[in-house]
């Protein structure tokens, strides 16, 4: 029976490190886009005309009701059939961004609905237009009020980012699989990947705690 041998891990650190880098880049980019798109979806659902609101609601319903893996395959493999060829990395980012944007949109919608309507009325009385009030008064407060919930979604996004390995992106899990195919040492390298994910989670949690502290101090 083959024993465990973690001394082999440093030999493949450059490949594992590259996968770690791509995991961080894909997760960070998708997180930012999911927040921006989520707020956009929330504002459309709450304030746009029915003609604009209906397709956005349909998109949200579709993305909430289907698995992320299926969405990824449709974007990467399916869109090619209609002449839209998106590179693998961007397909992964688009899939992750849209998948989590629809959940962020629900969080932001609830955050906006919980705001005191008197603030909107006060802003309008000072001469702010409807969309100026939403962008400068409503959105900042909704963002502050939803930091914990959105933070949890970003932690989930980081872990779900491993799914992009299914379309050949050399992120952390895919890099570990490449090394395992050479070394036949699955336990060592999967455990290494798990430890690195945990480190990324700890860093993200520390960043989110810092943001939450700043938000509390600004109230």
Beta strands, then each sheet from edge to edge (+ up, - down):
end
